[in-house]
């Protein structure tokens, strides 16, 4: 026989949509876009006031093979990205494609978010301030 009242634990509350958008992975994904867009804007041969997700790297921003390679090397170093195959590279036509690729790699644990000081150092090499989220 049990002595005293039984204490029942309440079940944990179900996560809400808002909870799911504030996970480390979700917050990390939000941090990718300003850095990628900022880097694209810095090195784009055709200067624009604002880089838009639908901008085409080659057509709208004037990227050519050397600048594409520079973007790739910077992002590989910053995020610890793997080297892309030529087939994968050909699919990255728009700024949105690059952002989504980096976000996916970070979310899947194949890359990591860089520390703020590394982002700042990379942008400082181009004489620019690092973007803020």
C-alpha positions in Angstrom: 0.0 0.0 0.0 1.2 3.5 -0.9 1.7 6.0 1.8 0.5 9.5 1.1 -0.8 11.1 -2.2 0.7 10.2 -5.5 2.3 13.0 -7.4 1.5 12.9 -11.1 3.8 14.7 -13.4 2.4 16.8 -16.1 3.4 15.9 -19.6 5.8 18.3 -21.3 4.0 20.9 -23.4 3.9 20.2 -27.1 6.3 22.4 -29.1 4.7 25.2 -31.0 5.7 26.5 -34.5 7.3 29.4 -32.8 9.4 27.1 -30.7 10.6 25.2 -33.8 11.7 28.4 -35.5 13.9 29.3 -32.5 16.0 26.1 -32.5 19.8 26.5 -32.9 19.5 25.1 -36.5 16.8 27.5 -37.4 18.6 30.5 -35.9 21.8 29.4 -37.6 20.0 29.2 -41.0 18.9 32.8 -40.5 22.5 33.8 -39.9 23.7 32.4 -43.2 21.8 34.8 -45.6 23.4 38.1 -44.5 26.9 36.7 -44.7 26.4 35.1 -48.1 24.6 38.1 -49.5 27.2 40.4 -48.1 30.1 38.4 -49.6 28.3 38.3 -53.0 27.8 42.0 -52.9 31.5 42.7 -52.0 33.0 40.6 -54.8 30.4 41.0 -57.5 31.9 42.7 -60.6 28.7 44.5 -61.3 28.0 46.6 -58.2 24.4 46.9 -56.8 23.0 48.7 -53.8 21.4 45.5 -52.5 21.8 41.9 -53.4 18.5 40.2 -53.9 17.8 36.4 -53.6 16.7 36.3 -57.3 19.8 37.9 -58.7 21.6 35.7 -61.1 25.3 35.5 -60.2 26.5 35.5 -63.9 23.7 37.4 -65.6 22.8 40.1 -63.1 25.9 40.5 -61.0 28.6 39.9 -63.6 30.2 36.8 -62.0 32.7 34.9 -64.1 34.8 31.8 -63.4 37.5 33.6 -61.3 34.9 35.5 -59.2 32.8 32.3 -58.7 36.0 30.5 -57.5 36.7 33.4 -55.1 33.2 33.2 -53.7 33.5 29.4 -53.4 36.8 29.5 -51.6 35.7 32.2 -49.2 32.5 30.3 -48.3 34.4 27.0 -48.0 36.9 28.5 -45.6 34.3 30.4 -43.6 31.8 27.6 -43.1 34.0 24.5 -43.5 32.1 23.5 -46.6 33.1 20.5 -48.7 34.4 21.1 -52.2 31.5 21.0 -54.7 31.4 18.8 -57.8 31.2 20.6 -61.1 27.6 19.4 -61.4 26.6 20.8 -58.0 28.3 24.1 -58.9 26.3 24.4 -62.1 23.1 24.4 -60.1 24.0 27.5 -58.1 22.7 30.1 -60.5 21.1 32.6 -58.2 22.0 34.1 -54.9 19.1 32.1 -53.3 20.7 28.9 -54.5 24.0 29.7 -52.8 22.2 30.7 -49.5 20.1 27.5 -49.5 23.1 25.3 -50.2 25.0 26.8 -47.3 21.9 26.7 -45.0 21.4 23.0 -45.8 25.0 22.1 -45.2 24.9 23.8 -41.8 21.5 22.4 -40.9 22.7 18.9 -41.8 25.9 19.2 -39.8 28.2 19.1 -42.8 29.3 22.7 -42.2 29.3 25.0 -39.2 28.5 28.6 -38.5 31.7 30.7 -38.3 32.5 32.7 -35.2 31.7 36.4 -35.6 35.4 37.3 -35.4 36.1 35.1 -38.5 33.3 36.7 -40.4 34.6 40.2 -39.4 38.2 39.3 -40.4 37.1 38.0 -43.9 35.1 41.2 -44.6 37.9 43.4 -43.2 40.2 41.9 -45.9 37.9 43.6 -48.4 37.8 46.8 -46.4 34.2 46.2 -45.3 32.3 45.7 -42.1 30.7 42.3 -41.5 26.9 42.3 -42.1 24.6 42.1 -39.1 21.7 39.6 -39.0 
